Amino acid sequence: MNISLGTYRKKVWVNPFSLEYSIEEKLSFLMRFGALGCFIGHGSWGLLQKAGWLKFFLYFGIAEKTAWNLMPLIGLFDIVIGVLIFFIPRPIYLGWALIWTVFTALLRPLTGMGASEFFERAGNFGIPLAFIAMYAWPLSRRNFFQPIDTLQTQVATRWHTTEQVLRLCLFMLLAGHAGLAIFQVHPTLFKHTQFLGIEQHKLALFTFGTFEFILAFVVLFRASIPGLMMFVLCFKVASELLHPLSGGMVDSLETIERMGDYVIPVMLWLIYRYQKKP
């Protein structure tokens, strides 16, 4: 079951559900789009000086006044990285994206927000990791600064590694989100149940979290079940849309920031669909 990934083909916009494009074009577009959404969503919070970020600066001993001034600069840099990855992806941008998304995810448990917060953000670092695995690994001085459309893939191994990365990250983000519901009774999820008119909040979150845990393990061990990835896609979009629906329009940035959560199941769907072709 080999998937010939060939070379990265530079197209700005690709319809991942169209027969007009190859699987190479679809997968590369989805990874670029996932990174763009993640970094624009996260960066926009910086431009808006999100108060929740303050604890991360204080953890490193950065003064509050300095932290407020740094937030817009970090936000702007995030947006620039997202745009660069979308239009002219290079391993150096992807390497930074991977380091930054892992670092910002780790800040959550480091500042006492719980391990589930880290795993729930696996969609953020899963996209640059999969991109590197497919097109730019192993990294070297020779290819680190080259545009990805000049890099060749090793077709015998890359598809398998990429699928494993995507599947593991999808498992992690689902399990992490379940942990927020079961172990932390997260205030944001609590607000979501209020919006839905559910009175038994803790019971609802426990039931929701248990279902999502089961779904996570099904994804880990049986991800290729027909229709599963489309179900996961709809499930994630619906659950993340509750951010703006239960809050305000600014909370749509939370939905946008999690673009990787929606892109990953579509990528896996494409891979499994391609495997079944005669």
N, C-alpha and C positions, 0 to 999 in steps of 0.2 A: 504494500500500500504506500508507494512513494508519491509524493507530491512534488513536481518539478517547479521550484520557485523561481528559477531563472534569475534575472536581474531586476532590480527596482526600476519601475517605469514611472517617469515623472509626469503625472497628470494632477492638476490642481483639484479637480472635482470628479468623483466617480460615484455612480449609483451602485451600491453593493448588492442590490437585488436585481440588477439588469444583466441580461445575457450578453450584452454588448462588450463587457469587459472581462478580462481574465481574472483568475483567482489572485494572481500576484498583484494586479492593480487594485483589486477590492481590499485585500488585506493591508496593503501599504496605506491606502487611503484611510481605512478605519483606524489604524494606529496613529496616523497624523492627526485625524479629526479628534480622536480620544485625548491626545496630548493637548491639542488646542483648547478644547473645552475645559480640561482640568486646570490648565495654567491661567486661562482667562478668568474662570470662576474664582480660583484662589487669589489671583492677582487683584481682581476687583475688590475683594475684601480688604486687601492692603490699602488700595486707593481710598477706600471708605473708612479706613482706620478702625477696623473691627475691635471692639473693646475686649473680646475674648482672647485676642492675641497677646494682650499685655502680660499675662502670666508667663508666657514663653520667654519674653525678654527679661522679666524679673528673675527667672530661673537662672539666667546667666549673669545676673548682677548688673544689667543695663538699666540705667535710671529711667523713670517713667517718662520724663520730658523727651529724652533721647529716643525712647521707644516709639512715641507718637510721631516723631519726625522721620524715623526709619521706615515705618509701615508703608507710606506711599511709594518710597523708593524700591522697597522689596516687591510691592505689588506691581509696579511698572516693569521691573526686571522680569517678573514672572510672565507677564503678558508678552514681552518681547521674546522670551524663550519659546512660548507657545506658538507664536507667529512664525518664528524661524524654523521650528520643527515642522510646521504644517507646509511651508512653502519651499524651504531648502534644507531638509533634514541631513545632518551630519552626525557622526558618532560623538563628537565633542558635546553637542547640544543634548544628545540622548544620555550621555554619561552624566552630565550635570543634572538633567531631569530626574534620572534614577536616584542619584545621591540626595537631591533636594526633597523628593517626595518621600523617600525612606526617612530622612531626618525629620521632616515636619510631622510625619506619622508617629515617629518615636517620641516626639515632644509630648504627646498626649499621656502615655503612661508615665513618662519621666516627671510630669507635673501633677501626678495624682489623679488623672482622668480615667485610668483603667486600661488594661491590655486590649479590651475589645475595641477601643478607639483606634488602636494601631491596625489591627486586622481588618477592621471595617474599611480602611483606606487602601486595601490591597489593589483596588482598581486604579488608583493613582500611580503606584509604582510598577504595577503589572504591565502597563502599556509600554513605557520606555524599556523595560526589561525584555519584553517579547520582541520589540523592534530591534534591539541589539542582538538578541539571539538569532533572529531571522536573517539580518542583513549585514551586521557589522562585527560578528564574533569570529575569531578572537580579535580583540582590539590590539592595535599596534601603532607605533609612531607613524608607520607608513600610511595607514588608513584612517587615523583618528580625526584628521581634518578634512578628509575627502567627502564630497557629496555622496550620499548613499547610492545614487543612480549609477555610480562608477564601480561599485563593489559587487563582486560575484558571490553567490551563495553556494554552499556545498549541499547539493540537492539530496544526497543520500541521508543526511542527518538533520537538516535544519527544520523541516516540517514537524518532526517528532518532538524535538526540543521545544519548539514554539508552542505546540499543542499542550505539552506538559506544563509549561509556564502559565499559559492562559487558564488551564483547568485548575491548577493549584491556587492561583490568585482569585478565581471566581469562588472557589471553596472558602478561601479565607475571608473574602468580603461578606459573603452570606453568613458564615459562622460568626464573624465579628459583629455584624448587625444584629444577629440573634442574641449574642451576648449582651448587647446594650439593652435589649428588651427584658431578658431573663435575670441577669445578675445585677444590673445597674438601675433598672427601671428608669431609664434615661429621661430627663425632663423634656427633651424635644419629642420623644416618642409618646410621652405622657400627653403633651399638647396635641399630638396627632389623634390620639384616642378621644380627646375632648371634642375635637373638630368633627369626628365621625359620630359623635353623640353616644359614645360607649361609657356607661357609668362604672362598670366593674373594671377599672383601669388595670390593676395589677394582674387580674385573671386574664384579661384580654392580651396584655403584653406577654404574659407567660405562654399563652396558647400560640400567639403569633411567633414568639421566639422559638418555641419547640418545633413548630412547622418549618421555620426557616433553617433550624439546625438539621432537620431530616433532609430538607431540600439540599443543603450544603453537602451532606455525605452522599446523596444520590449523584450530585454533580461530580464529586470526587471519584466515585467508582463506576458510574454508569452514565457519563456525560453524553454519550452518543445515542441515547434513547431518542427515537423520532419525536420531534415536537418539544422536547425538554428545553432546549436552548431558547426557543421562541417564548415558551412559558416564563422562563427566568427573565427574559428581556421585558416582557409585559409586567411581570411582578415587580422588577426593580424600578421601572419607569413610574408605575402607579405609586409605589411606596415613597419614592423620592419627590414626586409631585406634591406630596402632602406638606412639604416645607413651605412653598408659597401659598398653598391653599389654606393652611392653618395659621400662617403668619401674614407676611406682606410681600409685595413684589420683589423687594430687595432679597428676600429669602430664596428667590429663584436662582440666586448665585450658588446656593448649596446644591441645587439640582444640576446646574451646569457643571460645577466642580467635579461631580461624580460621573462625568461623561464616560470614563473608562468602565464603569459598572454596566453600561448599556452596550458599549462597543465590544467588550469581551465575549458575551454570549453570541453576538452576531458573527464574530470571527470564528468561534468554535462551530457554529452552525454551518458556516461556509466550508470549513475544513472537513467536517463529517459528511456533508453533502457531496463534496468533491471525491472523497474516498469511495463513495458508493457508485460512482460513475463506472460503467463498464469499460 
